[in-house]
Amino acid sequence: MWCHLIQMTSQPQPEQNLNRLNHWLSQLPRHREPSLVVLPECALCFGTEGGWATLAEPDLNQHPDASDRAPMQTALASLARQYGVYLVAGTLPILAEDGRAYAASLVYGPDGTRLGRYDKIHLFDVDVEDGTGRYRESTHTHPGSGLTLVDTPFGRLGLAVCYDVRFPELFRALAEAGATLIALPAAFTEPTGDAHWDILVRARAIENQCYLLAAGQQGQHANGRRTWGHSMVVNPWGRVVAQLPQGEGVVSAQIDSAEMARIRDRLPALKHRRLT
């Protein structure tokens, strides 16, 4: 089965990004079976003035009568249905109880039904030597607290977001819960991406003998921030099977579940663990 990562340079307002997303989805090859599409972190709103919580929507699964206040969720469900794909919708701001927003990664099926929601657990409160310098994600974002896995025709899909990749215990917990592939929407900074992106993504794939589907933001955004790009599909052996270093576009690769089974059978590291 096929997976496609869409690399974007997202803008502050959802309408701008939805137009670009529709363009890239329309370019995807038509497959006999549904494919899996992964969007980057903050896919529909990046660098919004006042913080992305200003665009936060109520969760439509909890408030089905609030569709008029949830245009991003409605649009993404419609796109998944229009193109007949499983869609990991990057992250969207979903209202939190304290006025901040959860960084929610939502998964939609080919009929537009929402199949899962993961709220980013680890928040990027870091000082970086770039044009932004000081990142305090927790100012506008409420941390999540639990694992999310979704059963798909491709295998059991685990969800993580960006900074989560630095916390291997999360990925091991997803593997122990049966994940055979993990979607990682991201928006790595240029300095941290240059230093760590490739090795972290590949390490998480090797450690857990699963596919890593890492879709990134790239380039310079409206608020001046620069992101690393290098969206890539990594197989359970740690090999990068497809990558787009820079520019907007699509990264495509086949998911070979038989290959993963062979790797796990020949090198059964997950069964050899002694410390838990």
PEJOCOR-V958349 format. One record per residue. N is the residue number from 1. D_LAST is the distance of its C-alpha to the last C-alpha in Angstrom with 2 decimals. Layout:
# PEJOCOR-V958349
n=<N N>
d_last=<D_LAST D_LAST>
This chain:
# PEJOCOR-V958349
n=<1 2 3 4 5 6 7 8 9 10 11 12 13 14 15 16 17 18 19 20 21 22 23 24 25 26 27 28 29 30 31 32 33 34 35 36 37 38 39 40 41 42 43 44 45 46 47 48 49 50 51 52 53 54 55 56 57 58 59 60 61 62 63 64 65 66 67 68 69 70 71 72 73 74 75 76 77 78 79 80 81 82 83 84 85 86 87 88 89 90 91 92 93 94 95 96 97 98 99 100 101 102 103 104 105 106 107 108 109 110 111 112 113 114 115 116 117 118 119 120 121 122 123 124 125 126 127 128 129 130 131 132 133 134 135 136 137 138 139 140 141 142 143 144 145 146 147 148 149 150 151 152 153 154 155 156 157 158 159 160 161 162 163 164 165 166 167 168 169 170 171 172 173 174 175 176 177 178 179 180 181 182 183 184 185 186 187 188 189 190 191 192 193 194 195 196 197 198 199 200 201 202 203 204 205 206 207 208 209 210 211 212 213 214 215 216 217 218 219 220 221 222 223 224 225 226 227 228 229 230 231 232 233 234 235 236 237 238 239 240 241 242 243 244 245 246 247 248 249 250 251 252 253 254 255 256 257 258 259 260 261 262 263 264 265 266 267 268 269 270 271 272 273 274 275 276>
d_last=<33.15 33.89 32.16 34.09 33.04 35.82 36.11 38.27 40.04 39.95 42.69 42.87 44.35 42.89 46.18 46.17 42.71 43.31 46.35 44.41 41.61 44.23 45.76 42.64 41.76 45.33 44.88 41.97 42.99 43.45 41.16 41.77 38.43 36.91 35.02 32.21 33.23 31.03 32.77 31.85 30.81 33.87 35.70 38.56 39.03 38.38 40.02 41.76 44.09 42.91 39.28 37.86 37.49 41.28 40.78 38.07 38.59 37.80 35.23 37.50 35.25 35.56 39.19 40.83 44.24 43.37 43.84 46.62 44.20 41.46 43.25 40.25 38.25 41.42 42.19 38.77 38.82 42.34 41.40 38.63 41.24 44.04 42.21 40.24 36.83 33.28 33.08 30.19 32.44 30.85 30.77 33.48 34.23 33.81 35.23 33.03 34.27 34.91 37.13 34.59 33.17 29.81 29.13 28.77 28.02 29.90 29.90 33.20 34.25 37.47 39.42 38.46 36.18 33.23 30.01 27.40 26.95 24.21 24.86 23.72 21.10 21.43 25.10 26.95 28.49 29.27 32.36 33.28 36.26 38.05 40.90 38.90 37.20 35.54 33.12 32.22 30.81 30.01 33.79 34.31 30.87 28.77 24.96 23.18 20.21 18.63 17.63 20.51 20.76 24.15 25.19 27.89 29.89 27.97 24.58 22.04 22.46 19.92 21.50 21.02 23.80 24.83 23.19 19.90 19.59 18.81 15.50 13.04 10.37 13.15 13.71 10.24 10.54 14.01 13.16 10.88 13.96 16.18 17.66 19.75 21.53 21.03 24.13 24.29 27.62 28.30 31.03 30.02 32.63 34.57 33.43 29.68 30.08 32.04 29.53 26.14 26.48 26.60 23.81 21.36 22.18 22.09 18.77 17.11 18.92 18.02 14.26 14.15 17.27 19.18 22.44 22.72 25.96 26.74 30.09 31.59 34.54 36.95 40.12 41.99 41.94 44.64 43.16 43.16 39.44 38.52 35.48 34.08 34.18 32.91 31.55 29.84 28.22 25.58 24.67 21.38 22.68 23.05 26.80 28.79 30.93 32.96 33.57 36.20 36.41 38.98 41.31 40.91 40.33 38.15 35.46 35.31 33.24 32.51 29.15 28.83 26.32 27.52 26.66 23.06 22.89 24.48 22.04 19.00 20.97 22.15 19.02 16.16 13.43 11.26 11.56 10.97 7.34 6.46 3.79 0.00>
